[in-house]
Amino acid sequence: IIKGIISVDDTLKKDIDALVTITDAVTKEELDSKNTNPKSGKYIFAVDPGKKYILTVTSPGFQDITQEVMVYAKSDYVFEIEKNMVLRKPGYVPIAPPKKNDPNKKPINKNIKK
């Protein structure tokens, strides 16, 4: 089972209008498509073990998301794989955290010594 929650980075958007498609990564055959639950964003697919799948999430006004998921067989098998994803607006650029101990960075407050 591959399941998860699709959420949005827009906190004002209440309902989630997203379509999740699962494709066989080897044959490229589309196996199933489902709309997420509009309130919770949840989705679920029953899949065969020992295969690699591609999950694609589409939603109007947001960037598409594509992720590969490997469902292992036999001793490495996990009954449920959870893939949570966040929909982002087009042009979204993640903010990089500040680098720690950057020797070129000068303190903002001049009273602080390095």
Contacts in CASP RR format, 6 or more apart in sequence:
PFRMAT RR
TARGET T0000
AUTHOR 0000-0000-0000
METHOD contacts of the structure
MODEL  1
IIKGIISVDDTLKKDIDALVTITDAVTKEELDSKNTNPKSGKYIFAVDPG
KKYILTVTSPGFQDITQEVMVYAKSDYVFEIEKNMVLRKPGYVPIAPPKK
NDPNKKPINKNIKK
1 44 0 8 1.000
1 45 0 8 1.000
1 46 0 8 1.000
1 47 0 8 1.000
1 79 0 8 1.000
1 80 0 8 1.000
1 81 0 8 1.000
2 22 0 8 1.000
2 44 0 8 1.000
2 45 0 8 1.000
2 47 0 8 1.000
2 53 0 8 1.000
2 55 0 8 1.000
2 69 0 8 1.000
2 71 0 8 1.000
2 80 0 8 1.000
2 81 0 8 1.000
2 83 0 8 1.000
3 42 0 8 1.000
3 43 0 8 1.000
3 44 0 8 1.000
3 45 0 8 1.000
3 80 0 8 1.000
3 81 0 8 1.000
3 82 0 8 1.000
3 83 0 8 1.000
4 42 0 8 1.000
4 43 0 8 1.000
4 44 0 8 1.000
4 82 0 8 1.000
4 83 0 8 1.000
4 84 0 8 1.000
4 85 0 8 1.000
5 40 0 8 1.000
5 41 0 8 1.000
5 42 0 8 1.000
5 43 0 8 1.000
5 84 0 8 1.000
5 85 0 8 1.000
6 16 0 8 1.000
6 18 0 8 1.000
6 20 0 8 1.000
6 36 0 8 1.000
6 41 0 8 1.000
6 42 0 8 1.000
6 43 0 8 1.000
6 57 0 8 1.000
6 59 0 8 1.000
6 84 0 8 1.000
6 85 0 8 1.000
6 86 0 8 1.000
6 87 0 8 1.000
7 16 0 8 1.000
7 41 0 8 1.000
7 84 0 8 1.000
7 85 0 8 1.000
7 86 0 8 1.000
7 87 0 8 1.000
8 16 0 8 1.000
8 59 0 8 1.000
8 62 0 8 1.000
8 86 0 8 1.000
8 87 0 8 1.000
9 86 0 8 1.000
9 87 0 8 1.000
9 88 0 8 1.000
9 89 0 8 1.000
9 92 0 8 1.000
10 89 0 8 1.000
15 38 0 8 1.000
15 39 0 8 1.000
16 36 0 8 1.000
16 37 0 8 1.000
16 38 0 8 1.000
16 39 0 8 1.000
16 40 0 8 1.000
16 41 0 8 1.000
16 59 0 8 1.000
16 87 0 8 1.000
17 35 0 8 1.000
17 38 0 8 1.000
17 59 0 8 1.000
17 60 0 8 1.000
18 35 0 8 1.000
18 36 0 8 1.000
18 41 0 8 1.000
18 57 0 8 1.000
18 58 0 8 1.000
18 59 0 8 1.000
18 62 0 8 1.000
18 87 0 8 1.000
19 33 0 8 1.000
19 34 0 8 1.000
19 35 0 8 1.000
19 36 0 8 1.000
19 57 0 8 1.000
19 58 0 8 1.000
19 59 0 8 1.000
20 33 0 8 1.000
20 34 0 8 1.000
20 35 0 8 1.000
20 36 0 8 1.000
20 43 0 8 1.000
20 45 0 8 1.000
20 55 0 8 1.000
20 56 0 8 1.000
20 57 0 8 1.000
21 30 0 8 1.000
21 32 0 8 1.000
21 33 0 8 1.000
21 55 0 8 1.000
21 56 0 8 1.000
21 57 0 8 1.000
21 58 0 8 1.000
22 30 0 8 1.000
22 31 0 8 1.000
22 32 0 8 1.000
22 33 0 8 1.000
22 45 0 8 1.000
22 47 0 8 1.000
22 53 0 8 1.000
22 54 0 8 1.000
22 55 0 8 1.000
23 29 0 8 1.000
23 30 0 8 1.000
23 31 0 8 1.000
23 53 0 8 1.000
23 54 0 8 1.000
23 56 0 8 1.000
24 31 0 8 1.000
24 51 0 8 1.000
24 52 0 8 1.000
24 53 0 8 1.000
24 54 0 8 1.000
25 51 0 8 1.000
25 52 0 8 1.000
25 53 0 8 1.000
25 54 0 8 1.000
25 68 0 8 1.000
26 51 0 8 1.000
26 52 0 8 1.000
31 45 0 8 1.000
31 47 0 8 1.000
31 53 0 8 1.000
32 45 0 8 1.000
34 43 0 8 1.000
34 44 0 8 1.000
34 45 0 8 1.000
36 42 0 8 1.000
36 43 0 8 1.000
37 43 0 8 1.000
47 53 0 8 1.000
47 71 0 8 1.000
48 71 0 8 1.000
49 71 0 8 1.000
49 72 0 8 1.000
49 73 0 8 1.000
49 74 0 8 1.000
49 77 0 8 1.000
50 70 0 8 1.000
50 71 0 8 1.000
50 72 0 8 1.000
50 73 0 8 1.000
50 77 0 8 1.000
51 70 0 8 1.000
51 71 0 8 1.000
52 68 0 8 1.000
52 69 0 8 1.000
52 70 0 8 1.000
52 71 0 8 1.000
53 68 0 8 1.000
53 69 0 8 1.000
53 70 0 8 1.000
53 71 0 8 1.000
54 66 0 8 1.000
54 67 0 8 1.000
54 68 0 8 1.000
54 69 0 8 1.000
55 65 0 8 1.000
55 66 0 8 1.000
55 67 0 8 1.000
55 68 0 8 1.000
55 69 0 8 1.000
55 83 0 8 1.000
55 85 0 8 1.000
56 64 0 8 1.000
56 65 0 8 1.000
56 66 0 8 1.000
57 64 0 8 1.000
57 65 0 8 1.000
57 66 0 8 1.000
57 85 0 8 1.000
57 87 0 8 1.000
58 64 0 8 1.000
59 87 0 8 1.000
61 89 0 8 1.000
61 90 0 8 1.000
62 87 0 8 1.000
62 88 0 8 1.000
62 89 0 8 1.000
62 90 0 8 1.000
63 87 0 8 1.000
63 88 0 8 1.000
63 89 0 8 1.000
63 90 0 8 1.000
63 91 0 8 1.000
63 92 0 8 1.000
65 85 0 8 1.000
65 87 0 8 1.000
67 83 0 8 1.000
67 85 0 8 1.000
69 81 0 8 1.000
69 83 0 8 1.000
71 77 0 8 1.000
71 78 0 8 1.000
71 81 0 8 1.000
72 78 0 8 1.000
99 105 0 8 1.000
107 113 0 8 1.000
107 114 0 8 1.000
END
